Amino acid sequence: MKKTWILMFALGISFTSMAQQKRVDITPKDSSSRKAIKEVELTNEQKEKLTKINRQFKKEREAIEKDTTLTAEMSKAKIISLQLEKQKKMRAVLTDQQWTEFETKRDAIRQKQK
């Protein structure tokens, strides 16, 4: 009886600690967007602007991931919103032709990953 209670207590603690862990994984580390943009011909000015956009995005994403007050669903929603904002900023930097090329290459990479 005593062993049963100890076992139940230990399992309860382990389940509680697992429930408190928040894991948000929206995109892989080496994303299809990152690979695709490397294949698009960019000017130095565009490269600088995109680098700034990516750095800002990374900082904001890390802040969201570290925020323990957010639930996993809230974090996911914020990151998706952040990604959409990043795409709008990227779109403003690229020409129409570059954007089309970027989307085509990104989609092709995503299809290969499946």
N, C-alpha and C positions, 0 to 999 in steps of 0.2 A: 504494500500500500504506500509506504514511504517513498519507494523508488518511483512509483507511478506519479506521485505528486511532484517529485523532483523533475522527472522527465517532462511532465506537462508544463511546469514552470519554465524550464529551459526552452522548450519549443515556443511557448508564448512570448518569451523575450526575443527569440530569434525572428519570429514572424513580425513582431512589432518593429524591430530594427530594420527589417527589409521593407516594411510598408513606408517607413519614413524616408527611404532613399528616393530621390527624385532623379529620374533619368530622362533626358530629352535628347533624342537623336533624330534630327530632321534631315540632314544631308550628310553624306560621307565626307571624310576629311579631304580627299582629292576629288572634288566635285566635278560633274560634267561641265558646269559653267566655267570653272577655272581652266580645264583642259581646252575647251572650245575657244576661249578668248585668246589663248596662246597661239591659236592657228589663224586668227584674224590679223591682217596687216594694220598696224596702228602707228600713228605719229608719236613722237616723243611726248608732245603735250598731252595726247590722249592717254598714253601710258601713265604719266604722272597723275592725271586726274583719276583714272581708274584705281591706281594704287592708293590714293587718298580715300576714295570711296570704300575700297576693300578694308583698309585699316580701320576706318570709322565703324564699318559694319562688324568687324571682328570684335572691337572693343564693346560695342553695344550688345552683341550676342553673348559675349562672355559675362557681361554684367547681368543679363537676363538669366543665364544658366547658373550663376552664383547666388541669385536672389532666392533665399530659402522661404520667403513669404509667399511665393507663387506656387500654385499647384502645377502638376505636369501639364494639364490642359491649358492653363493660363500661359505657361512658358511657351508651349507650342504655338499658341495663337499669336503671342507677341513676336516670336521668331518669324513666323510666316508673314506677318505684317511688315516686319523689318526687311525680309527678303523682297517683298513687293516694292518697298520704298527704294531698296538698292537697285532693283531692275529699272525703276523709273529714272534714277540718277544715271545709270549706265546708258540708258536709251538716249538721254540728253547729250551724252558725250560722243556717242557713235553716230556715224552717218547712217542713212537708211540702208544703203548697200551693206555696210559693216554689220548693222543690226540683223539684217536678213541672213547674212553669212554666219553670224554668231549663233542665231537660233537654229539654223539648219545643222550646223556642226554639233551643237549641244544636244539636239534631238537624236542625231545619229549616235552619239556617244551613249546616251541614255538607253537607246535600243540595244546596243551591244552589251550593256551592263545587265540587261534582263535575261 
